[in-house]
Amino acid sequence: MSSPHVLSLSLHLRDLEYFAALAESGGFGLTAEAFGVSQPTISAAVGRLEHAFATPLVVRNHARRPVTLTTEGRQLLVHTHKVLAEIRAAHRELQVLRTGTVRIGLPPILGRRFFPELAEELERMGLFESLSIVQDGSAALRSLLAEGALDLSILGSLDALASDEFSVTDLGSVPFRVIVPDRHPLAGRAAVAFRELADEQFILLSEGYVHPAAFGRLCESAAVHPTVMNRVADVDLVKELVRRGVGIGFLAQSAIGADEPGLHALPLTDPVQPRFRIFLARLRDHLLSGNGELILQAVHRVFAVA
């Protein structure tokens, strides 16, 4: 049977907020000022928590500053942060469910290729206005998803995504390509081995993308280390620099259009090479609205690749 003391905590979430703030500020007066209440209010909140858990939570030594927590208090603080984070997440999620908005994360390199088709399909379904898009690198989107700030996210990776907190669907993968300007000696080739690029100068995407890691794996397997002239954060900028002959590029096929004037995309002939893997992820315990389920199905159809 549950303790009546623990059940009574459902009435005192504010007490947990006061307790967490006290631990951070180190002073009853500072905490009271931050919340716009009296110092006795903070003291009473701590007292209620100590009564509920039947243990001292704060070291009551008036000569010591700042306020310190007992061992039990430090342990409660760990759980307090989790409880408050869950409450905030629940508040956000319930607000989103009420509005019917679906928040989806898209890495720029995939959004540029697939989002126009998704937008068209959602417009036909009358759901486009229900969509809220967040564009960022896959690592940042994964963090936002874990925090409950996204409902769904498309994620790019070189490896399988294994996670206890996410439900992950593998949507397929695409190869990487080397891009050169039309006037480059390699532009007439149908394909190239990575070891042939040892003396080339590359313009790469920045570390927010998976491309540098894929490039590194190819360097290691081919035992060559081409010069990396610079790293930039924009796919179109990589293409423009290559088009102008500043260097050659390395992009996932999904970032290269069917018609790229001034550019030539070369497949790699290496027998073992990384692929840009595409995943659809959502929190396992996160429920979607009716609109959300329909949008989930549309995202799955549009982003699925061979």
VOGU-3710 file (C-alpha; in Angstrom, 3 decimals, decimal comma):
1> mssphvlsls> 0,000/0,000/0,000  1,305/3,489/-0,834  2,353/5,741/2,015  -0,115/8,563/2,754  2,891/10,884/3,055  3,915/10,192/-0,541  0,360/10,604/-1,812  0,160/14,018/-0,164  3,038/15,226/-2,393  0,591/15,529/-5,281
11> lhlrdleyfa> -0,734/18,621/-3,517  2,679/20,278/-3,173  4,418/20,526/-6,524  5,154/24,147/-5,665  7,066/22,889/-2,628  9,324/20,886/-4,939  9,897/23,990/-7,071  10,869/25,958/-3,965  13,173/23,139/-2,835  14,957/22,911/-6,190
21> alaesggfgl> 15,405/26,695/-6,282  16,719/26,713/-2,716  19,319/24,095/-3,602  20,426/26,207/-6,553  20,482/29,616/-4,867  21,773/28,447/-1,501  19,636/30,909/0,421  16,091/31,086/1,778  15,976/34,837/1,192  17,192/34,581/-2,395
31> taeafgvsqp> 14,667/31,847/-3,136  11,810/33,825/-1,603  12,792/36,893/-3,620  12,917/34,884/-6,848  9,338/33,661/-6,354  7,977/36,861/-4,862  7,007/35,235/-1,563  8,088/35,580/2,051  11,062/33,698/3,497  8,770/31,802/5,955
41> tisaavgrle> 6,882/30,478/2,908  10,050/28,775/1,672  10,837/27,473/5,158  7,323/26,053/5,471  7,619/24,323/2,092  10,852/22,629/3,137  9,218/21,635/6,413  6,302/20,012/4,595  8,671/18,003/2,439  10,673/16,910/5,469
51> hafatplvvr> 7,457/15,817/7,148  6,291/13,944/4,039  9,571/12,048/3,718  10,168/11,814/7,453  13,786/12,951/7,164  15,792/16,198/7,378  16,555/17,648/3,952  18,461/20,814/4,881  21,383/21,243/7,282  20,076/23,694/9,869
61> nharrpvtlt> 23,252/25,420/10,931  22,647/29,165/10,841  26,357/29,912/10,960  26,902/28,227/7,602  26,279/29,959/4,302  25,105/29,027/1,788  22,375/26,567/2,729  23,473/22,954/2,274  21,410/19,823/1,779  21,662/16,626/3,762
71> tegrqllvht> 22,483/13,404/1,934  18,753/12,690/1,846  18,139/16,190/0,524  20,615/15,696/-2,300  18,911/12,441/-3,228  15,488/14,090/-3,225  16,891/16,866/-5,417  17,810/14,307/-8,106  14,208/13,072/-8,185  12,811/16,602/-7,921
81> hkvlaeiraa> 14,544/17,647/-11,120  13,088/14,598/-12,882  9,574/15,212/-11,546  9,568/18,888/-12,528  10,977/18,078/-15,965  8,198/15,528/-16,495  5,548/18,024/-15,395  6,888/20,646/-17,801  6,998/18,077/-20,602  3,426/16,990/-19,844
91> hrelqvlrtg> 2,284/20,613/-19,937  3,934/21,168/-23,333  2,588/17,936/-24,782  -0,985/18,529/-23,616  -0,907/22,037/-25,079  0,283/20,625/-28,401  -2,408/17,913/-28,363  -5,074/20,567/-27,754  -3,909/22,683/-30,685  -3,436/19,723/-33,036
101> tvriglppil> -0,005/21,044/-34,053  2,613/18,422/-34,934  6,231/19,451/-34,386  8,649/17,672/-36,679  12,427/17,947/-36,892  14,142/17,931/-40,286  17,881/17,983/-40,991  18,404/20,641/-43,705  20,062/18,157/-46,046  16,939/15,969/-46,022
111> grrffpelae> 14,329/18,696/-45,692  15,590/20,347/-48,865  15,121/17,111/-50,801  11,918/15,685/-49,321  9,941/18,489/-47,651  8,363/19,969/-50,820  6,788/16,589/-51,570  5,616/16,223/-47,964  4,126/19,729/-48,039  2,179/18,913/-51,193
121> elermglfes> 0,773/15,725/-49,711  -0,205/17,385/-46,438  -1,859/20,232/-48,336  -3,970/17,698/-50,224  -4,897/16,121/-46,887  -5,759/19,510/-45,362  -3,042/19,080/-42,714  -0,266/21,407/-43,830  -1,302/24,148/-41,390  -1,002/21,647/-38,534
131> lsivqdgsaa> 2,727/21,203/-39,168  5,491/23,037/-37,303  8,985/22,505/-38,734  12,276/22,699/-36,817  15,420/22,482/-38,945  18,746/21,563/-37,354  21,455/18,926/-37,435  20,516/15,378/-36,437  22,372/15,549/-33,097  20,490/18,698/-32,047
141> lrsllaegal> 17,162/17,291/-33,243  17,729/14,113/-31,263  18,192/16,207/-28,103  15,024/18,199/-28,808  13,102/14,971/-29,342  14,352/13,564/-26,031  13,274/16,780/-24,259  9,745/16,496/-25,670  10,168/19,632/-27,796  9,429/17,613/-30,956
151> dlsilgslda> 6,759/15,034/-31,752  8,660/13,374/-34,601  12,028/13,786/-36,209  13,811/12,626/-39,308  17,386/11,784/-38,343  20,435/11,066/-40,462  23,157/8,698/-39,285  25,950/6,459/-40,538  24,990/3,710/-38,100  21,851/2,112/-36,722
161> lasdefsvtd> 19,980/4,179/-34,126  19,482/2,112/-31,002  17,662/3,811/-28,145  15,452/2,733/-25,257  13,618/6,072/-25,250  12,866/6,294/-28,988  10,744/4,263/-31,344  12,833/4,223/-34,534  11,850/3,282/-38,094  14,588/2,688/-40,644
171> lgsvpfrviv> 13,548/4,510/-43,830  16,498/3,341/-45,911  19,788/4,839/-47,007  21,482/6,707/-49,845  25,132/6,694/-50,979  27,591/9,551/-50,781  28,862/11,228/-53,941  31,921/13,278/-54,844  30,955/16,461/-56,682  33,295/18,271/-59,075
181> pdrhplagra> 32,878/21,273/-61,382  32,099/20,481/-65,010  35,570/21,624/-66,086  37,393/19,315/-63,630  39,414/16,442/-65,176  37,225/13,931/-63,305  33,994/15,360/-64,725  34,180/12,976/-67,669  34,403/9,913/-65,445  31,451/7,663/-64,621
191> avafrelade> 32,815/6,819/-61,163  35,952/7,150/-59,062  37,769/5,251/-56,313  38,374/7,294/-53,177  42,115/6,554/-53,247  42,285/8,456/-56,553  41,315/11,614/-54,664  44,407/11,699/-52,438  45,721/14,909/-54,000  42,374/16,712/-54,277
201> qfillsegyv> 41,272/19,631/-52,110  37,861/19,228/-50,485  35,188/21,588/-49,193  33,208/19,661/-46,540  30,094/20,295/-44,533  30,700/21,204/-40,884  30,635/18,856/-37,910  26,891/19,334/-37,423  26,435/16,936/-40,347  27,398/13,264/-40,624
211> hpaafgrlce> 29,532/13,968/-43,713  32,843/14,604/-41,910  32,567/11,229/-40,161  31,758/9,473/-43,447  34,688/11,244/-45,118  36,952/10,118/-42,270  35,897/6,492/-42,663  36,704/6,598/-46,364  40,099/8,166/-45,664  40,872/5,390/-43,204
221> saavhptvmn> 39,718/2,524/-45,432  41,507/3,900/-48,524  44,599/4,905/-46,517  44,648/8,397/-48,063  44,200/11,816/-46,519  43,107/14,489/-49,012  43,342/18,128/-47,980  40,231/19,634/-46,412  40,382/23,304/-47,365  37,384/24,399/-45,332
231> rvadvdlvke> 34,156/23,294/-43,666  30,895/25,175/-44,120  27,433/24,760/-42,640  25,369/25,207/-45,804  24,854/22,633/-48,561  24,191/25,236/-51,239  27,412/27,032/-50,311  29,388/23,802/-50,764  27,884/23,427/-54,231  28,592/27,036/-55,196
241> lvrrgvgigf> 32,211/26,840/-54,049  32,677/23,631/-56,033  30,944/25,174/-59,041  33,457/28,059/-58,908  36,399/25,655/-58,781  37,501/26,447/-55,213  37,620/22,724/-54,383  35,622/19,529/-54,793  32,796/18,363/-52,524  31,428/15,330/-50,729
251> laqsaigade> 27,651/15,098/-50,272  24,948/12,526/-49,682  23,007/11,776/-52,849  19,853/13,191/-51,242  21,514/16,638/-51,231  22,203/16,583/-54,961  19,412/17,496/-57,347  18,699/15,740/-60,632  19,854/18,854/-62,471  22,784/20,721/-60,921
261> pglhalpltd> 24,187/23,132/-63,553  27,971/23,317/-63,522  28,388/20,249/-61,318  29,076/16,569/-61,905  28,340/13,937/-59,220  30,611/10,896/-59,132  29,682/7,584/-57,498  32,443/5,888/-55,511  33,642/2,442/-56,574  35,024/1,467/-53,153
271> pvqprfrifl> 33,664/-1,972/-52,210  33,091/-0,871/-48,602  31,785/2,636/-48,104  29,496/4,417/-45,604  25,912/5,227/-46,506  23,695/8,059/-45,308  21,012/6,270/-43,309  17,615/7,884/-42,738  15,452/7,223/-39,685  12,086/8,369/-38,380
281> arlrdhllsg> 12,112/8,661/-34,581  9,594/9,491/-31,870  9,481/9,122/-28,092  8,122/5,710/-27,129  5,680/7,090/-24,555  4,619/10,153/-26,536  1,079/10,097/-27,929  0,087/11,882/-31,118  -3,178/13,614/-31,917  -5,351/12,304/-34,731
291> ngelilqavh> -3,652/14,781/-37,069  -0,312/13,616/-35,761  -0,962/10,004/-36,681  -1,955/11,027/-40,216  1,137/13,210/-40,576  3,296/10,356/-39,243  1,977/8,102/-41,996  2,615/10,781/-44,636  6,176/11,352/-43,400  6,820/7,626/-43,562
301> rvfava> 5,585/7,436/-47,167  7,489/10,482/-48,409  10,831/9,881/-46,712  11,046/6,116/-47,276  13,901/5,346/-49,691  15,189/2,100/-51,116
//
